[in-house]
Amino acid sequence: MTSQVDQSEAVDGSGSGEGRTGSGGVRPGSASPAGPPAPGGPPRAKPIRRLDRVIIRFAGDSGDGMQLTGDRFTSETASFGNDLSTLPNFPAEIRAPAGTLPGVSSFQLHFADHDILTPGDAPDVLVAMNPAALKANLEDLPRGAEIIVNTDEFTKRALAKVGYEADPLDDGSLDAYRLHRVPLTALTVEALKDSGLARKDAERAKNMFALGLLSWMYHRPTHGTEAFLRTKFAKKPQIAEANVSAFRAGWNFGETTEAFAVSYEVPPAKLPAGRYRNISGNLALSYGLIAAAERSGLPLYLGSYPITPASDILHELSRHKNFGVRTFQAEDEIAGIGAALGAAFGGALGVTTTSGPGVALKSETIGLAVSLELPLLVVDIQRGGPSTGLPTKTEQADLLQAMFGRNGEAPVPIVAPATPAECFDAALEAARIAVTYRTPVFLLSDGYLANGSEPWRIPEVGELPSIDPDFATGPNREDGSFWPYLRDAATLARPWALPGTPGLEHRIGGIEKQDGTGNISYDPANHDFMVRTRQAKVDGIAVKPLEVDDPSGEARVLVLGWGSTYGPITAAVRRVRADGGEVAQAHLRNLNPFPANLGAVLRSYDKVIVPEMNLGQLAMLLRAKYLVDAESYNQVRGLPFKAAQLADVLWAAIGTLDEEDNR
């Protein structure tokens, strides 16, 4: 079987030389290596150095187009057949002052000739469009890394704005790096002198010049980017051709200048065959919701209020009316979830999307959904908090909010994807639970997954799980009456009766229900029974047993994670094992209920390490439920863990056990 690559939505990926499990990369199909963008360009005459992986970071002002530049380099890299992973990093301000540190926007891409897991710990190449971009990212660079700077922006005023007393390009502070001085702005303006554009407009294409230069350096295909630019600016053909010209000029500059003596080649990855595409977490989640609606036969209804970093789901789903998707942009968070719950009452797959601050506002309606026992998906794309916090940065600090953030005993199942591509499967799993058990379900993603991307093997329809809404169609009592809270013996789910169905009229509302009849009840014994029954329903949800990766069976240390920590944890585990260490790994997708074998797994190891991007929320739950001494390793910096950092933690845990044995 040969692999195919979707050229219009090329593959994206991850890593730091680790290896991916679950989602493969791309084997080269018809994609060809880059050549001169302009017909008749000069042949390559410079030496080519072969690499197995590269980490590149583009950085500049939020108005410099770094995200677009990174996206295009990623798409062409994917179409070439590399495995890869990305880390976009946005400023929190909508438009921070130009040339300032808070206004720096960056895009990191790690691509390789093998399967990988993370965007990489440290860039091999930094493209800095101004002094602020250099200063904000310099400490992340290892010695010997390449730095490409736009020298036109290194003016006295720009240097002073970010606290440089002397020009770092001349004071020797960059001697440990391979510095390339490129007047990107001037070269772009010169390339576009005959375009008819004003100088200011011509300067805006400097990101495409930089993209062309990097495309030459790493032999990236070019035809996709040119086609993209002409499509993006189809209504402004002069702008489109100017960007294409700047892109070609950057490629030709790399080919002809003596400043770059070597180009690099990263061969395609040899990964499982299949049809792949580039996918971000939010896009995968959107597609997963549509797939869930199709597999259940339910219309998909999204009631949402825009909030970073969840808004892209609303934007994407609004494009798919052909699948019967209805999107409602509400006036606030409360209205959004209220509409979604109303749609669920009417027989739709009700979904609401938000982030942590929105969950706080939606909590009363989530409790109502618990009481009504109706399917509802609450998608929380976590970000840094508290309050407004860090809107564009990632965090995992909403777990306890999802678990307990409602009044009364209001248990809600929780599902958390581990990678951007897995957001698709997690959406299907959350929908299956919600529909089967008649309950609201939390789907906890985060900003790292939402904006990051990786290769996703497009599944066959037959591989997707079936979801049966099993609507009530008639009376469920021998006397010909209908009881809305008469439960299924296996799932404890109540009937889902569509309004308007003859004979299935029933009472709805937030006041406690009488068991079976659904009538209002203030009886103490009935309330106790209903509370315990709702808890038992969640506790009894069928989830897959926890799988443990322990190749030798001799490990004494278990590292347990959830959500987006999967990539860094797995990369760290592989580093430790490659150096002779024994460590086991497990990762939770279902956080409520936990897998039935979790307690036994935890007690099988002498030491359990739980890395989280919070102050230890999962560790707290594990210690409380299983009485195990789970050790937290925490970070709340708005950034994902680094693999090397976690590897050191695991080695320290192994060393502690060895020391105890020797006492």
Secondary structure, DSSP 8 states (H G I E B T S, - for coil): ---EE-GGG------SS---SSS------S------SSTT-----S-EEE-SEEEEEEEEETTTTHHHHHHHHHHHHHHHT-EEEEEEE--SSSS--TTSGGGEEEEEEEEESS---SS-SS-SEEEESSHHHHHHHGGG--TT-EEEEEGGG--HHHHHHTT-SS-TTTSSTTTTSEEEEE-HHHHHHHHTTTS---HHHHHTTHHHHHHHHHHHHTT---HHHHHHHHHHTTT-HHHHHHHHHHHHHHHHHHHH-SS---EEE--------SEEEEEEHHHHHHHHHHHHHHHHT--EEEEE---TTTHHHHHHHTT-GGGT-EEEE-SSHHHHHHHHHHHHHTTSEEEEEE-HHHHHHHHHHHHHHHHHT--EEEEEEE-B-STT-BTTS---TTHHHHHH-SSSS----EE--SSTTHHHHHHHHHHHHHHHHT-EEEEEEEHHHHH-EEEEE---GGGS---------S--STTS---TB---TTT-------TT-TT-----SSS-B-TBT--B---HHHHHHHHHHHHHHHHT-------EE-SSS---EEEEEEGGGHHHHHHHHHHHHHTT---EEEEESEEES--TTHHHHHTTSSEEEEEESSSSHHHHHHHHHH----EEEE--SSS---HHHHHHHHHHHHHHHHHHHH-
